[in-house]
Amino acid sequence: MRDVTIVKSEYTQSEKMVSKVQDFQEDEELFRYCTLPQILKYVECFTGPNIMAMHTMLINKPPDSGKKTSRHPLHQDLHYFPFRPSNQIVCAWTAMEHIDRNNGCLVVLPGTHKGPLKPHDYPQWEGGVNIMFHGIRDYEKNNARVHLVMEKGDTVFFHPLLIHGSGRNKTQGFRKAISCHFASADCHYIDVKGTSQENIEKEFNEIANKVYGMDSDIDMKDIWNLRARLVKGERTNL
Ligand SMILES: O=C(O)CCC(=O)C(=O)O
């Protein structure tokens, strides 16, 4: 993925164009992260013994171009997932270097994982917004915010309903983190038609059509079924 302002700038093709590597589940070295016993020890408390890696990302937050597009709007990850129950899904997010408010740390709204999934859409940001960066408009503005200052190797585990995002990268370096969403293989897929997630399914379809030339609509669950990779135990459902 590329940052929206960098795509439109004069940058030549280089690693500086890459703001995120998604779906590294077939890359032997990067996928090793998802199999680390230090990570799985905690993941298993949420998922039980049958563990799937559902969504892998290496996030390379670029220096902000001045348009504030390096921010990630407040959102709930469950918006992107057509599988349930949410209590058997957990994100592990590991800092690959010192991360604080200066280079755009995670910000979380504690306790919000106990609320419902809220409708998401593109925020109306003047400087533009990155593709698929949907946000929540009607979150409780008085809710406490916690900025997660982390050292290299520190890892947070969080619920897919937790409202979170990240700030602008005000430094000249690329802020790096690696993450995986794990789910119990015993979870089940749901049909998102008629729900608030319909807009993201539509967008997944548009991208699949554009990138892979797929001319018929596919369900979001088919996409996730292809991305998912077993980490431990048995692939029962997902
Ligand atoms: O790493 C970040 O800046 C935020 C990532 C995130 O919240 C996401 O990709 O869902």
The ligand as an ORCA input file, in Angstrom:
! r2SCAN-3c Opt
* xyz 0 1
  O      -0.044      0.913     12.866
  C      -0.861      1.819     12.848
  O      -0.531      2.975     12.706
  C      -2.334      1.523     13.007
  C      -2.690      0.249     12.368
  C      -4.119     -0.104     12.498
  O      -4.804      0.315     13.392
  C      -4.715     -0.969     11.504
  O      -4.097     -1.233     10.461
  O      -5.863     -1.418     11.729
*
